Every structure is written in C-alpha cells, then in structure tokens.
Amino acid sequence: MSQVSDLSRSLAPFDQNTTLTVVVELSEASWLVAGLIPGIERQPVKKQEPDPVALLRLLERWRLEAIKAGKMIGQIALAFEAGRDGFWLARWLQARDITAHVVHSTSVAVSREHRRAKTDRLDTAMLMRVFVGWLRGERGHCRMVAIPTLEQEDAKRPSRERESLVGERTRIINRMKAALARLGIRGFKPALRKAPQRLAALRTPEGVPIPPNTLDEIRRDMDRLAVVREQIDGIERARLARLENAPAAGPHAMVRLLARVVGVGVETADMLVQEVLSRNLRDRRAVARYVGLTGSPDESGKRRREKGLAKAGNPRARRGLIQLAWRFLRFQSGSALAQWYRARTDGPKGARKTTMIVALARKLLIALWRMVTIGDIPAGVALRPTI
C-alpha cells in the first residue's frame, strides 16, 4: 500500500512571498475574510455576504494589491473550518485554481481560560496563525480534513438516511406503546402489519374501547410507520440495484467482498465502506483513530489513568462496529478473533465482556480494512460463496 499524508502538515513547499494566504470564518449571516498579502504590511479583514463570487472578487483585488507592491502571486491558499456548510465551497474554489483547505475544527488549540474573549475577528486571527504554521510543514498546528468529491458525499446518504429512518421507526413504535400503556393495554404489538385492523377491537381493563382522540393519534402514527417502512424498503432495494448494476465499480467491490463474511449484512458492509474503508487512511492506527476506538490516557507526574475511549472519530461507524462485534462472536465463533476474545473473558478472572468487546471491534475493523485493501482474509473467518 502506498504511504499517504495524514494531513497534519503540508508536504508542499510554501513561499510566503509568492502566496496569498486567506482564511474565512463562515457563518449563515456573513463571512469574515482575513488575508496575509505579500508586500503589504497590513493584514486586511473584510466582512461580506455569504457569496462565493464576492469572495472571488475580493481575492482578485488582494492579488492585484500584491502585484502593485512588487510581489508576484504564484498561488492562493485559502482555509476555513469544517462546519455546516460542508465542502462545497472548497470544491468550488479548487475548480477555479485556488488551493482550498478545510481545517478540522477540534484540532485548533484554544485557550483553556474559563472566560475569554471570543469574536469572529479573534477566531480568524487564530485560524491564520495555525494555517500558516501548517503550510510551513510544522506539526501540531492543526489538521486538515480530506475534501471528498460530490459523488463520495452522495454515496454516504443512503446509509445515513436509513439510520435516521430506523430511529424514526423506533420512536413511532415507542410512542404508540406508551399511549396504550397509559390506558392499561399491554401485550398489543402496534408494529405488526395487521395492527391497524385489530386496533378497533381493543378494550381497556375497564372494558371500554380506546378513547377517540387517542385512537386517532395511534392511527396517524400507524400511517407514519407505514410510510417510514416503505422508505426504508426503497433505500434497501435501490442499494441492491446499484450493487448489481456496477458490481466491480470502486467501493461496490468492497461492499460485495465484506458482505461475503458470515454475519455481515449488506447494510453494515455499505456503512463501513462508505464511512471508513474507502478513505485513503495511512495505516491501521489511523483506521482505529478515525473511528474513535483508541484510548485516552491521562498522565501527569506519578498519576496515570485511562479515561476510556477517545470517541473523537466517526460515531456512526463506531456504533455499527460495536454491534457488529457482538454479531461476529455469534456467527464467527471459530475465527481467531472470537477465540482471542473468549480467552480473555472466560473464567472467574476474565476481563469484562463489555470492555473487551471494544478491543474486539477495533481488531475486527483493522482486519476488515486489510481484507478490502490487500485481500488478507482474517484467520478462521467463514465466507459465503458469493453475494
């Protein structure tokens, strides 16, 4: 596998005399743009409307100012923090020959004072400092986020929408169960397909039917549940159609390979590939760190303790991996990973199973990553004939 940059520093040469360095503080109402112009002593800060065309005009004006000062601008380097605006602005600027970077917001160190001044101007000044340090190739200033293509972002939407719909389905069912429990009705399953037809025949312990307002509320919830179920089925059918139409195209080949592992479904395989495995991660440590399955030690002098998982990575992939680890123990009991887990949890002095399942999830993720990247099948893992 080729070595890749971890985006903790810039590997490209940086000449501050020929580079127009710009940072942007994005918000819904306005953009605050700060620049470091070669040949100009002042560092201008301009507040403008959230308009990319106006930003482009401002950058061109600053470039002409540098030329008038006798400095030739070889490139324009621009950075902004990752947020609700996503990556569209970075892609839009890159298409216009502007080197755009997206800063990981949690990688920028801030003062730990309880009360400190915090304004957009102070934020842009701090962002400019860490961005210039990053451009110089110095570690520890900040980290950049890999800018995905529009197709890569769109590929994540089915899995994320399905997760949201599954949560909505659970909320609707729980709401109906709570409404029935307030009337003393137990044992009725509102999630069944024939539940709407059986609803009118229900009686409370007093022998009276469900009150009309509550009955109407439950019927509306059942209608919502039917719509949510249909949408989930539509997402799953569309995913299978994409896998059949382009079985060897890019991440689809990874999904099909992962789905051959007994205990791993198409939904889990698609989530892992789109969220983690299709990324150009450097090594196994970067894979585990991206999902947040690494430790967070706290050491100071003689004090040494472990604060648990860092949980700084992708929470969606982390939740899915923990669930997959439990399923893996059931369906892949003869694998080397399952035997490793049982050897450390069985017996009176065995480690806690809920603690070790996290270690198993980390090992499982790295094993699956090696499987889809270099073809290394985990020892003892049973595979389906085809998918």
C-alpha positions as CSV (number, residue, x, y, z in Angstrom):
1,M,0.0,0.0,0.0
2,S,1.3,3.5,-0.8
3,Q,2.1,5.8,2.0
4,V,-0.3,8.7,2.3
5,S,-0.2,12.0,4.2
6,D,-2.1,12.2,7.5
7,L,-3.0,15.9,6.7
8,S,-1.3,17.0,10.0
9,R,1.1,19.2,8.0
10,S,1.6,20.4,4.4
11,L,4.0,18.4,2.3
12,A,4.1,21.0,-0.5
13,P,6.8,23.8,-0.4
14,F,5.5,27.1,0.9
15,D,6.8,30.5,-0.1
16,Q,5.2,33.3,1.8
17,N,6.5,35.9,-0.6
18,T,4.5,34.5,-3.5
19,T,1.5,33.0,-1.7
20,L,-1.7,34.9,-0.9
21,T,-2.8,33.3,2.4
22,V,-6.5,33.7,3.2
23,V,-8.8,32.3,6.0
24,V,-12.5,32.6,6.1
25,E,-14.8,32.4,9.1
26,L,-18.1,31.1,7.8
27,S,-21.5,31.7,9.2
28,E,-25.1,31.7,8.0
29,A,-25.4,35.5,8.0
30,S,-21.9,36.6,6.8
31,W,-18.4,35.6,6.0
32,L,-15.3,37.2,7.7
33,V,-12.3,37.0,5.4
34,A,-8.8,37.7,6.6
35,G,-5.7,37.9,4.3
36,L,-1.9,37.8,4.5
37,I,-0.8,39.7,1.4
38,P,2.8,39.6,0.3
39,G,4.4,43.1,0.2
40,I,1.6,44.6,2.3
41,E,2.3,45.3,5.9
42,R,-1.4,45.4,7.0
43,Q,-3.4,42.3,7.3
44,P,-6.9,43.1,5.9
45,V,-10.1,41.7,7.4
46,K,-13.2,42.0,5.3
47,K,-16.8,41.2,6.3
48,Q,-19.0,40.3,3.4
49,E,-22.2,38.5,2.4
50,P,-22.0,34.7,2.1
51,D,-21.4,34.8,-1.6
52,P,-18.6,32.8,-3.3
53,V,-18.5,35.2,-6.3
54,A,-17.9,38.2,-3.9
55,L,-15.2,36.2,-2.2
56,L,-13.5,35.5,-5.6
57,R,-13.6,39.3,-6.4
58,L,-12.0,40.1,-3.0
59,L,-9.2,37.6,-3.6
60,E,-8.5,39.1,-7.0
61,R,-8.4,42.6,-5.5
62,W,-5.9,41.4,-2.9
63,R,-3.8,39.7,-5.6
64,L,-3.7,43.0,-7.6
65,E,-2.6,44.8,-4.5
66,A,0.3,42.4,-4.0
67,I,1.3,42.8,-7.7
68,K,1.3,46.6,-7.3
69,A,3.6,46.1,-4.3
70,G,6.1,44.2,-6.5
71,K,5.2,40.7,-5.5
72,M,4.1,38.0,-8.0
73,I,1.5,35.7,-6.6
74,G,2.1,32.1,-7.6
75,Q,-0.8,30.6,-5.7
76,I,-3.7,31.5,-3.4
77,A,-4.0,29.3,-0.3
78,L,-7.4,29.5,1.5
79,A,-8.7,27.7,4.6
80,F,-11.8,27.6,6.6
81,E,-13.1,25.4,9.4
82,A,-15.3,22.4,8.8
83,G,-18.9,23.1,9.7
84,R,-22.5,23.0,8.5
85,D,-21.5,24.4,5.0
86,G,-19.7,21.1,4.2
87,F,-17.2,21.0,1.4
88,W,-19.0,22.7,-1.5
89,L,-17.0,25.9,-1.2
90,A,-13.7,24.1,-1.2
91,R,-14.6,22.2,-4.4
92,W,-15.9,25.4,-6.0
93,L,-12.7,27.2,-5.2
94,Q,-10.5,24.3,-6.4
95,A,-12.3,24.4,-9.7
96,R,-11.1,28.0,-10.0
97,D,-7.4,27.2,-9.3
98,I,-7.5,28.2,-5.7
99,T,-5.8,25.9,-3.2
100,A,-8.6,25.3,-0.6
101,H,-8.2,23.5,2.7
102,V,-10.7,22.5,5.3
103,V,-9.4,22.7,8.9
104,H,-10.6,20.1,11.4
105,S,-12.3,22.4,14.0
106,T,-11.3,20.3,17.0
107,S,-7.6,20.3,16.0
108,V,-7.2,24.0,16.6
109,A,-6.0,24.6,20.2
110,V,-7.8,27.3,22.1
111,S,-7.2,29.0,25.5
112,R,-8.4,27.0,28.5
113,E,-9.4,30.1,30.5
114,H,-12.8,29.9,32.0
115,R,-13.8,33.2,30.5
116,R,-12.1,34.5,27.4
117,A,-13.0,36.9,24.6
118,K,-14.4,35.1,21.6
119,T,-15.2,37.0,18.4
120,D,-15.0,36.2,14.7
121,R,-12.0,38.5,14.4
122,L,-10.1,36.7,17.1
123,D,-11.1,33.4,15.5
124,T,-9.8,34.4,12.1
125,A,-6.5,35.6,13.6
126,M,-6.1,32.3,15.4
127,L,-7.0,30.4,12.3
128,M,-4.5,32.4,10.3
129,R,-1.7,31.5,12.8
130,V,-2.4,27.8,12.7
131,F,-2.9,27.8,8.9
132,V,0.5,29.5,8.2
133,G,2.2,27.0,10.6
134,W,0.5,24.1,8.8
135,L,1.6,25.5,5.4
136,R,5.2,25.7,6.6
137,G,5.1,21.9,7.3
138,E,5.2,22.2,11.1
139,R,3.4,19.5,13.0
140,G,0.9,20.3,15.8
141,H,-0.7,23.4,14.5
142,C,-3.9,21.8,13.1
143,R,-5.2,19.0,10.9
144,M,-6.9,19.3,7.6
145,V,-10.0,17.3,6.6
146,A,-9.9,15.3,3.3
147,I,-12.2,17.0,0.8
148,P,-14.5,14.4,-0.7
149,T,-15.9,14.6,-4.2
150,L,-19.6,15.2,-4.7
151,E,-20.0,11.5,-5.6
152,Q,-18.3,10.4,-2.4
153,E,-20.5,12.6,-0.3
154,D,-23.6,11.4,-2.1
155,A,-22.7,7.8,-1.6
156,K,-23.0,8.2,2.2
157,R,-26.6,9.5,2.0
158,P,-28.5,6.2,1.7
159,S,-26.9,4.6,4.8
160,R,-27.3,7.8,6.9
161,E,-30.9,8.3,5.7
162,R,-31.7,4.7,6.6
163,E,-30.2,5.1,10.0
164,S,-32.3,8.2,10.6
165,L,-35.5,6.4,9.4
166,V,-34.8,3.4,11.6
167,G,-34.6,5.7,14.6
168,E,-37.8,7.4,13.5
169,R,-39.5,4.0,13.2
170,T,-38.4,3.1,16.8
171,R,-39.7,6.5,18.1
172,I,-43.1,5.9,16.5
173,I,-43.5,2.4,17.9
174,N,-42.4,3.5,21.4
175,R,-44.9,6.4,21.2
176,M,-47.8,4.1,20.4
177,K,-46.8,1.6,23.1
178,A,-46.7,4.4,25.6
179,A,-50.1,5.6,24.6
180,L,-51.5,2.1,25.1
181,A,-49.7,1.6,28.4
182,R,-51.4,4.8,29.8
183,L,-54.7,3.0,29.1
184,G,-53.6,-0.2,30.8
185,I,-53.4,-2.1,27.5
186,R,-50.4,-4.5,27.4
187,G,-49.4,-7.3,25.0
188,F,-50.6,-5.5,21.9
189,K,-47.9,-5.0,19.3
190,P,-48.6,-1.9,17.2
191,A,-45.7,-2.7,14.9
192,L,-47.4,-5.7,13.3
193,R,-48.7,-5.3,9.8
194,K,-52.3,-6.2,10.8
195,A,-52.3,-3.9,13.9
196,P,-54.5,-1.2,12.2
197,Q,-57.3,-3.7,11.6
198,R,-57.1,-5.0,15.2
199,L,-57.0,-1.6,16.8
200,A,-60.8,-1.0,16.9
201,A,-61.4,-4.3,18.9
202,L,-59.0,-3.4,21.7
203,R,-60.5,-2.8,25.2
204,T,-59.1,-1.2,28.3
205,P,-59.1,-3.2,31.6
206,E,-62.4,-1.3,32.4
207,G,-63.9,-2.9,29.3
208,V,-64.3,0.3,27.3
209,P,-62.8,1.0,23.8
210,I,-59.9,3.3,23.2
211,P,-61.0,7.0,23.6
212,P,-61.5,8.6,20.2
213,N,-58.7,11.2,20.4
214,T,-56.1,8.6,21.4
215,L,-57.4,6.2,18.8
216,D,-57.0,8.9,16.1
217,E,-53.5,9.6,17.3
218,I,-52.5,6.0,17.2
219,R,-54.0,5.6,13.7
220,R,-51.9,8.6,12.4
221,D,-48.8,7.1,14.0
222,M,-49.5,3.8,12.2
223,D,-49.8,5.7,8.9
224,R,-46.5,7.4,9.6
225,L,-45.0,4.0,10.4
226,A,-46.2,2.5,7.1
227,V,-44.6,5.5,5.2
228,V,-41.3,5.1,7.1
229,R,-41.2,1.4,6.4
230,E,-41.8,1.9,2.7
231,Q,-39.0,4.5,2.6
232,I,-36.6,2.0,4.3
233,D,-37.5,-0.7,1.8
234,G,-37.0,1.7,-1.1
235,I,-33.5,2.6,0.1
236,E,-32.5,-1.1,0.5
237,R,-33.9,-2.0,-2.9
238,A,-32.0,0.9,-4.6
239,R,-28.8,-0.2,-2.9
240,L,-29.1,-3.8,-4.1
241,A,-29.8,-2.5,-7.6
242,R,-26.7,-0.3,-7.6
243,L,-24.6,-3.3,-6.5
244,E,-26.0,-5.5,-9.2
245,N,-25.6,-2.8,-12.0
246,A,-22.0,-1.9,-11.1
247,P,-20.6,-4.9,-9.1
248,A,-16.9,-4.0,-9.7
249,A,-17.0,-0.2,-9.6
250,G,-15.0,1.4,-6.9
251,P,-16.4,0.9,-3.4
252,H,-19.1,-1.5,-4.7
253,A,-16.4,-4.2,-4.9
254,M,-15.5,-3.6,-1.3
255,V,-19.1,-3.9,-0.2
256,R,-19.6,-7.2,-2.1
257,L,-16.5,-8.6,-0.5
258,L,-17.4,-7.6,3.0
259,A,-20.9,-8.9,2.6
260,R,-19.5,-12.4,1.9
261,V,-18.4,-12.5,5.6
262,V,-21.0,-14.6,7.5
263,G,-22.6,-12.2,10.0
264,V,-22.0,-9.0,8.0
265,G,-25.1,-7.8,6.0
266,V,-25.2,-5.5,3.0
267,E,-26.3,-2.6,5.2
268,T,-23.3,-3.0,7.6
269,A,-20.9,-3.5,4.7
270,D,-22.1,-0.4,2.9
271,M,-21.9,1.7,6.0
272,L,-18.3,0.6,6.8
273,V,-17.1,1.1,3.2
274,Q,-18.6,4.5,2.7
275,E,-17.8,5.8,6.2
276,V,-14.3,4.3,6.8
277,L,-12.8,1.7,4.5
278,S,-13.0,3.7,1.2
279,R,-10.9,6.5,2.8
280,N,-7.2,6.7,2.0
281,L,-6.1,6.1,5.5
282,R,-2.4,5.8,6.3
283,D,-2.1,2.6,8.5
284,R,-4.0,0.6,11.0
285,R,-3.6,3.1,13.7
286,A,-5.2,5.8,11.6
287,V,-8.1,3.4,10.8
288,A,-8.8,2.9,14.6
289,R,-8.3,6.5,15.4
290,Y,-10.7,7.7,12.7
291,V,-13.5,5.7,14.3
292,G,-12.6,6.7,17.8
293,L,-11.7,3.3,19.1
294,T,-8.4,4.3,20.7
295,G,-7.6,5.1,24.3
296,S,-7.3,8.4,26.0
297,P,-4.6,8.2,28.7
298,D,-4.2,10.8,31.4
299,E,-0.7,11.0,32.6
300,S,0.9,13.8,34.8
301,G,3.8,13.0,37.0
302,K,3.0,9.9,39.0
303,R,-0.7,9.9,38.1
304,R,-1.5,7.6,35.3
305,R,-5.0,6.5,34.5
306,E,-7.1,5.6,31.4
307,K,-10.1,7.7,30.7
308,G,-11.7,5.3,28.3
309,L,-12.4,5.6,24.6
310,A,-11.4,8.9,22.9
311,K,-14.7,8.9,20.9
312,A,-13.2,11.6,18.7
313,G,-13.9,9.7,15.5
314,N,-16.9,8.8,13.4
315,P,-19.7,8.0,15.9
316,R,-21.9,6.3,13.2
317,A,-19.2,3.8,12.3
318,R,-18.3,3.2,16.0
319,R,-21.8,2.3,16.9
320,G,-22.1,0.0,14.0
321,L,-18.8,-1.7,14.8
322,I,-19.8,-2.4,18.4
323,Q,-23.0,-4.1,17.2
324,L,-21.0,-6.0,14.5
325,A,-18.6,-7.3,17.1
326,W,-21.4,-8.9,19.1
327,R,-22.8,-10.5,16.0
328,F,-19.3,-11.6,15.0
329,L,-19.0,-13.7,18.2
330,R,-22.2,-15.5,17.3
331,F,-21.7,-16.2,13.6
332,Q,-17.9,-16.5,13.5
333,S,-17.3,-18.5,16.7
334,G,-14.5,-20.5,15.1
335,S,-12.4,-17.5,14.0
336,A,-9.2,-16.4,15.6
337,L,-10.6,-13.1,16.7
338,A,-13.5,-14.8,18.5
339,Q,-11.1,-17.2,20.2
340,W,-8.9,-14.3,21.2
341,Y,-12.0,-12.6,22.8
342,R,-13.1,-15.8,24.7
343,A,-9.6,-16.5,26.0
344,R,-9.6,-13.1,27.8
345,T,-13.2,-13.1,29.1
346,D,-13.9,-16.7,30.1
347,G,-13.3,-17.8,33.7
348,P,-13.6,-16.2,37.1
349,K,-10.7,-13.8,36.4
350,G,-11.7,-12.9,32.9
351,A,-11.9,-9.3,31.8
352,R,-15.3,-7.6,31.5
353,K,-17.0,-8.6,28.3
354,T,-18.3,-5.1,27.6
355,T,-14.8,-3.7,27.9
356,M,-13.2,-6.4,25.7
357,I,-15.9,-6.0,23.0
358,V,-14.4,-2.6,22.2
359,A,-11.0,-4.2,21.7
360,L,-12.6,-6.8,19.5
361,A,-14.3,-4.1,17.5
362,R,-11.0,-2.4,16.9
363,K,-9.3,-5.6,15.9
364,L,-12.2,-6.5,13.7
365,L,-12.1,-3.1,11.9
366,I,-8.4,-3.4,11.2
367,A,-8.9,-7.0,9.9
368,L,-11.7,-5.9,7.6
369,W,-9.6,-3.0,6.4
370,R,-6.8,-5.3,5.5
371,M,-9.3,-7.6,3.8
372,V,-10.6,-5.0,1.4
373,T,-7.3,-3.3,0.7
374,I,-4.7,-6.1,0.4
375,G,-7.0,-9.1,0.3
376,D,-5.9,-10.6,3.6
377,I,-8.8,-12.8,4.8
378,P,-8.9,-12.9,8.7
379,A,-7.9,-16.3,10.1
380,G,-10.8,-18.7,10.5
381,V,-13.5,-16.4,9.1
382,A,-16.3,-18.2,7.2
383,L,-17.2,-16.6,3.9
384,R,-20.4,-17.0,1.8
385,P,-19.9,-18.5,-1.7
386,T,-20.9,-15.3,-3.4
387,I,-23.0,-12.1,-2.9
